[in-house]
Amino acid sequence: MSENRITRIAIIGTVTMGGSCAANFLARGLDVVATDLAPGAEANLRRGR
């Protein structure tokens, strides 16, 4: 039996819940791909807002 491990997570929407999930998954060593159409979303996510 082969072992299937999740190594990458995709998140759509990075406001409160999505940002929290991204931080949680990153802290556990997973790769996180996130997307959000809001202006400034990437900067806000990187600042933890």
Helices and strands as residue ranges (DSSP letters): E 8-12, H 16-27, E 31-35, H 41-47
